[in-house]
Amino acid sequence: MKFRLVYRGPLRTNANVRVKHALRREFHGQLRELVNRPAMAPFARLIATPLTNLTTVKVGAYNFLPLITKRLQNVATLNITMLTP
């Protein structure tokens, strides 16, 4: 499956925590939409089940559920295209 996350705005190399969190929130909405697609139904079920079988990662007040892990036998590649004026 291929999908594209889109962000339009400045990317600062020295961004503070607030700016980084804003990026995460932008991608979170897009990833939430992705999980609702029929092809992602197995992942949606995985997320909806109690997390006793999965390893969550706690960062501050947030719990993250990595979906690309060796344990789940998932693989991902990342291609970044930067468009500039």
C-alpha positions in Angstrom: 0.0 0.0 0.0 1.2 3.5 -0.8 0.0 6.7 0.7 1.2 10.2 1.0 1.3 12.5 4.0 1.3 16.2 3.1 2.5 19.2 5.0 2.6 22.7 3.7 4.6 25.2 5.8 8.0 26.0 7.1 10.3 23.2 8.4 12.8 24.6 10.8 15.9 22.7 11.8 15.8 24.2 15.2 12.1 23.9 15.9 10.9 24.0 19.5 8.6 21.4 21.1 5.5 23.3 20.2 6.3 23.4 16.5 7.2 19.7 16.5 4.0 18.8 18.2 2.0 20.9 15.6 3.6 18.7 12.8 2.6 15.5 14.7 -0.9 16.8 15.0 -1.0 17.5 11.2 0.1 14.0 10.3 -2.1 12.4 13.0 -5.3 13.6 11.2 -4.0 12.2 7.9 -3.0 8.9 9.5 -6.4 8.7 11.2 -8.1 9.1 7.8 -5.8 6.4 6.4 -6.7 3.9 9.1 -10.4 4.3 8.2 -9.9 3.0 4.7 -10.9 -0.6 3.9 -7.4 -1.8 3.1 -6.4 -0.8 6.7 -9.2 -2.7 8.4 -6.7 -5.2 10.0 -4.8 -2.2 11.6 -8.1 -0.6 12.7 -9.0 -3.8 14.5 -5.6 -4.0 16.0 -5.8 -0.5 17.4 -9.4 -1.1 18.7 -8.4 -4.2 20.7 -7.1 -4.0 24.3 -3.4 -3.2 24.1 -2.3 -6.1 26.3 -0.6 -7.9 23.4 1.1 -4.8 22.0 4.0 -2.7 23.1 3.1 0.9 23.5 5.6 3.7 23.8 4.9 6.4 26.4 6.3 9.9 25.6 5.2 12.4 28.2 1.5 12.3 28.6 1.0 10.4 25.3 0.9 6.7 24.5 2.0 5.7 21.0 1.3 2.4 19.2 4.0 1.7 16.6 2.5 -0.2 13.7 5.7 -0.8 11.8 7.6 -3.3 14.0 9.5 -6.6 13.6 7.0 -8.2 16.0 4.1 -7.4 13.7 6.2 -8.3 10.6 5.5 -5.0 9.0 7.9 -3.1 6.8 7.8 0.5 5.6 9.9 2.7 3.3 10.0 6.5 3.4 10.4 8.8 0.5 10.5 12.5 1.1 9.8 15.0 -1.7 10.5 18.6 -0.8 8.9 21.1 -3.1 10.3 24.6 -3.0 9.3 27.8 -4.9 
